[in-house]
């Protein structure tokens, strides 16, 4: 009864199988990290509503599948990837602004994976640790990136 009275319900794909969620229907189902979600698991959540939004990044982590045999038989494919291959840009929209990292850090992945189209928002473009409240300025906190040689 609690779940049915909520305007928004947030759960994992596996959580959608729980006895208090399974009988519920929703207006819209949003599947986050859909590029990592195995298709078979995705359907558990997707069958809960008539409208679906798949959110994910096909250039990040692939789904985890421990069986090579299952992978060879196609179970390692995500619904996200299947739809992208079949329909391409007609069913996808790339978000071009990231709000997480300094341009020196995000610049490489933007060029390597996104053709330079993923840009930092101005609020993080020059962000360094020493700009955060309570962080003192040191040589390590005033630069966006520090390489640490772990071979020594």
Number of C-alpha atoms within 10 A of each C-alpha: 8 7 12 14 8 8 8 11 12 11 12 10 19 11 14 23 15 11 9 13 18 14 11 13 13 15 11 14 20 15 21 15 17 23 24 22 23 21 20 13 15 20 14 15 22 20 15 19 14 11 12 15 12 18 15 18 17 16 11 11 11 17 17 11 13 9 11 11 11 11 13 10 10 11 16 22 20 22 20 24 20 13 14 15 10 10 11 12 11 9 11 13 9 11 10 13 12 17 12 14 19 22 20 15 14 17 17 13 14 18 13 10 13 15 10 14 14 19 20 22 16 13 11 14 19 15 18 18 17 17 13 11 7 8 12 13 14 10 9 14 16 16 16 17 13 10 6 7 6 5 4 4
